[in-house]
């Protein structure tokens, strides 16, 4: 897909995702590792700016992740379609490992 300036950028979604990740990472850094260096937290903010910027560029190229609602709807549609399809799966063709035909090696010991 080509760059299209008219495509919308989901700023709110990108910002919320980044905020959730930043809060979790900052909390783990502060409480678990006892990191008190300000530079670590500035890095989290800068990484968030890169994340949101990269997400905006991808949105302009046409990339849009599906929401959980969309994924659930697709799953429900797939399950409904498979429930309607009758019949069992056909038995696979025999192979050299599963057939008992003449191509099987003999179990007799060779002398």
Phi and psi restraints in degrees (value plus and minus 20) as a CYANA .aco file:
   2 UNK   PHI    -116.5   -76.5
   2 UNK   PSI     142.6   182.6
   3 UNK   PHI     -82.5   -42.5
   3 UNK   PSI     113.6   153.6
   4 UNK   PHI    -155.6  -115.6
   4 UNK   PSI      90.8   130.8
   5 UNK   PHI     -86.8   -46.8
   5 UNK   PSI     -37.7     2.3
   6 UNK   PHI    -104.5   -64.5
   6 UNK   PSI     -30.3     9.7
   7 UNK   PHI     -89.4   -49.4
   7 UNK   PSI     117.7   157.7
   8 UNK   PHI     -96.9   -56.9
   8 UNK   PSI     130.1   170.1
   9 UNK   PHI    -127.8   -87.8
   9 UNK   PSI     106.8   146.8
  10 UNK   PHI     -99.4   -59.4
  10 UNK   PSI      52.5    92.5
  11 UNK   PHI     -78.5   -38.5
  11 UNK   PSI     -62.2   -22.2
  12 UNK   PHI     -83.5   -43.5
  12 UNK   PSI     -66.1   -26.1
  13 UNK   PHI     -83.5   -43.5
  13 UNK   PSI     -65.4   -25.4
  14 UNK   PHI     -81.8   -41.8
  14 UNK   PSI     -61.5   -21.5
  15 UNK   PHI     -87.0   -47.0
  15 UNK   PSI     -61.1   -21.1
  16 UNK   PHI     -85.1   -45.1
  16 UNK   PSI     -64.2   -24.2
  17 UNK   PHI     -79.6   -39.6
  17 UNK   PSI     -66.7   -26.7
  18 UNK   PHI     -84.4   -44.4
  18 UNK   PSI     -59.9   -19.9
  19 UNK   PHI     -82.5   -42.5
  19 UNK   PSI     -63.8   -23.8
  20 UNK   PHI     -82.3   -42.3
  20 UNK   PSI     -67.4   -27.4
  21 UNK   PHI     -83.9   -43.9
  21 UNK   PSI     -62.8   -22.8
  22 UNK   PHI     -83.6   -43.6
  22 UNK   PSI     -61.3   -21.3
  23 UNK   PHI     -86.0   -46.0
  23 UNK   PSI     -62.1   -22.1
  24 UNK   PHI     -84.9   -44.9
  24 UNK   PSI     -66.4   -26.4
  25 UNK   PHI     -84.9   -44.9
  25 UNK   PSI     -63.4   -23.4
  26 UNK   PHI     -85.0   -45.0
  26 UNK   PSI     -60.7   -20.7
  27 UNK   PHI     -83.8   -43.8
  27 UNK   PSI     -65.0   -25.0
  28 UNK   PHI     -83.6   -43.6
  28 UNK   PSI     -61.3   -21.3
  29 UNK   PHI     -83.5   -43.5
  29 UNK   PSI     -59.8   -19.8
  30 UNK   PHI     -96.4   -56.4
  30 UNK   PSI     -67.1   -27.1
  31 UNK   PHI    -109.2   -69.2
  31 UNK   PSI     -54.1   -14.1
  32 UNK   PHI    -106.8   -66.8
  32 UNK   PSI     -66.8   -26.8
  33 UNK   PHI    -118.0   -78.0
  33 UNK   PSI     -23.8    16.2
  34 UNK   PHI      36.3    76.3
  34 UNK   PSI      19.6    59.6
  35 UNK   PHI    -101.3   -61.3
  35 UNK   PSI      98.5   138.5
  36 UNK   PHI    -134.5   -94.5
  36 UNK   PSI      -6.5    33.5
  37 UNK   PHI    -103.7   -63.7
  37 UNK   PSI     107.6   147.6
  38 UNK   PHI     -83.9   -43.9
  38 UNK   PSI     -51.4   -11.4
  39 UNK   PHI     -82.5   -42.5
  39 UNK   PSI     -51.1   -11.1
  40 UNK   PHI     -85.2   -45.2
  40 UNK   PSI     -59.8   -19.8
  41 UNK   PHI     -97.4   -57.4
  41 UNK   PSI     -50.1   -10.1
  42 UNK   PHI     -86.7   -46.7
  42 UNK   PSI     -56.8   -16.8
  43 UNK   PHI     -83.3   -43.3
  43 UNK   PSI     -58.8   -18.8
  44 UNK   PHI     -82.3   -42.3
  44 UNK   PSI     -61.8   -21.8
  45 UNK   PHI     -86.1   -46.1
  45 UNK   PSI     -63.2   -23.2
  46 UNK   PHI     -84.9   -44.9
  46 UNK   PSI     -59.2   -19.2
  47 UNK   PHI     -84.0   -44.0
  47 UNK   PSI     -55.3   -15.3
  48 UNK   PHI     -85.2   -45.2
  48 UNK   PSI     -59.1   -19.1
  49 UNK   PHI     -83.3   -43.3
  49 UNK   PSI     -59.7   -19.7
  50 UNK   PHI     -85.7   -45.7
  50 UNK   PSI     -62.5   -22.5
  51 UNK   PHI     -80.5   -40.5
  51 UNK   PSI     -69.1   -29.1
  52 UNK   PHI     -86.1   -46.1
  52 UNK   PSI     -60.9   -20.9
  53 UNK   PHI     -84.2   -44.2
  53 UNK   PSI     -63.7   -23.7
  54 UNK   PHI     -85.6   -45.6
  54 UNK   PSI     -59.8   -19.8
  55 UNK   PHI     -83.1   -43.1
  55 UNK   PSI     -57.1   -17.1
  56 UNK   PHI     -86.4   -46.4
  56 UNK   PSI     -61.4   -21.4
  57 UNK   PHI     -83.3   -43.3
  57 UNK   PSI     -63.9   -23.9
  58 UNK   PHI     -82.6   -42.6
  58 UNK   PSI     -57.8   -17.8
  59 UNK   PHI     -84.0   -44.0
  59 UNK   PSI     -57.9   -17.9
  60 UNK   PHI     -88.0   -48.0
  60 UNK   PSI     -45.8    -5.8
  61 UNK   PHI    -104.6   -64.6
  61 UNK   PSI     -25.2    14.8
  62 UNK   PHI      86.3   126.3
  62 UNK   PSI     -18.9    21.1
  63 UNK   PHI     -98.8   -58.8
  63 UNK   PSI     109.2   149.2
  64 UNK   PHI    -163.6  -123.6
  64 UNK   PSI      94.4   134.4
  65 UNK   PHI     -88.8   -48.8
  65 UNK   PSI     128.9   168.9
  66 UNK   PHI     -98.9   -58.9
  66 UNK   PSI     127.6   167.6
  67 UNK   PHI    -101.0   -61.0
  67 UNK   PSI     146.8   186.8
  68 UNK   PHI     -82.3   -42.3
  68 UNK   PSI     -54.6   -14.6
  69 UNK   PHI     -82.9   -42.9
  69 UNK   PSI     -63.0   -23.0
  70 UNK   PHI     -85.4   -45.4
  70 UNK   PSI     -62.2   -22.2
  71 UNK   PHI     -84.0   -44.0
  71 UNK   PSI     -60.9   -20.9
  72 UNK   PHI     -85.5   -45.5
  72 UNK   PSI     -59.3   -19.3
  73 UNK   PHI     -84.7   -44.7
  73 UNK   PSI     -61.3   -21.3
  74 UNK   PHI     -84.3   -44.3
  74 UNK   PSI     -61.3   -21.3
  75 UNK   PHI     -83.8   -43.8
  75 UNK   PSI     -63.8   -23.8
  76 UNK   PHI     -83.5   -43.5
  76 UNK   PSI     -60.0   -20.0
  77 UNK   PHI     -85.9   -45.9
  77 UNK   PSI     -60.2   -20.2
  78 UNK   PHI     -85.7   -45.7
  78 UNK   PSI     -62.2   -22.2
  79 UNK   PHI     -86.7   -46.7
  79 UNK   PSI     -57.9   -17.9
  80 UNK   PHI     -86.5   -46.5
  80 UNK   PSI     -59.7   -19.7
  81 UNK   PHI     -87.8   -47.8
  81 UNK   PSI     -58.0   -18.0
  82 UNK   PHI     -93.7   -53.7
  82 UNK   PSI     -47.1    -7.1
  83 UNK   PHI     -92.2   -52.2
  83 UNK   PSI     -48.8    -8.8
  84 UNK   PHI     -99.4   -59.4
  84 UNK   PSI     -50.9   -10.9
  85 UNK   PHI     -88.7   -48.7
  85 UNK   PSI      95.2   135.2
  86 UNK   PHI    -103.6   -63.6
  86 UNK   PSI     146.4   186.4
  87 UNK   PHI      72.0   112.0
  87 UNK   PSI     132.3   172.3
  88 UNK   PHI    -112.1   -72.1
  88 UNK   PSI     147.0   187.0
  89 UNK   PHI     -87.1   -47.1
  89 UNK   PSI     117.6   157.6
  90 UNK   PHI     -90.7   -50.7
  90 UNK   PSI     132.9   172.9
  91 UNK   PHI     -90.6   -50.6
  91 UNK   PSI     114.0   154.0
  92 UNK   PHI     -89.1   -49.1
  92 UNK   PSI     136.8   176.8
  93 UNK   PHI     -86.5   -46.5
  93 UNK   PSI     125.3   165.3
  94 UNK   PHI     -85.2   -45.2
  94 UNK   PSI     126.8   166.8
  95 UNK   PHI    -139.9   -99.9
  95 UNK   PSI     159.3   199.3
  96 UNK   PHI     -85.3   -45.3
  96 UNK   PSI     -41.3    -1.3
  97 UNK   PHI    -110.7   -70.7
  97 UNK   PSI     -42.3    -2.3
  98 UNK   PHI    -129.6   -89.6
  98 UNK   PSI     -39.1     0.9
  99 UNK   PHI    -102.7   -62.7
  99 UNK   PSI     139.9   179.9
 100 UNK   PHI    -133.3   -93.3
 100 UNK   PSI       5.4    45.4
 101 UNK   PHI     -97.4   -57.4
 101 UNK   PSI    -186.8  -146.8
 102 UNK   PHI     -92.0   -52.0
 102 UNK   PSI     -32.9     7.1
 103 UNK   PHI    -104.0   -64.0
 103 UNK   PSI     -17.6    22.4
 104 UNK   PHI     -99.4   -59.4
 104 UNK   PSI     124.2   164.2
 105 UNK   PHI     -93.1   -53.1
 105 UNK   PSI     132.9   172.9
 106 UNK   PHI     -95.0   -55.0
 106 UNK   PSI     125.2   165.2
 107 UNK   PHI    -103.3   -63.3
 107 UNK   PSI     -24.1    15.9
 108 UNK   PHI     -92.5   -52.5
 108 UNK   PSI     124.3   164.3
 109 UNK   PHI     -95.0   -55.0
 109 UNK   PSI     117.3   157.3
 110 UNK   PHI    -107.5   -67.5
 110 UNK   PSI     120.4   160.4
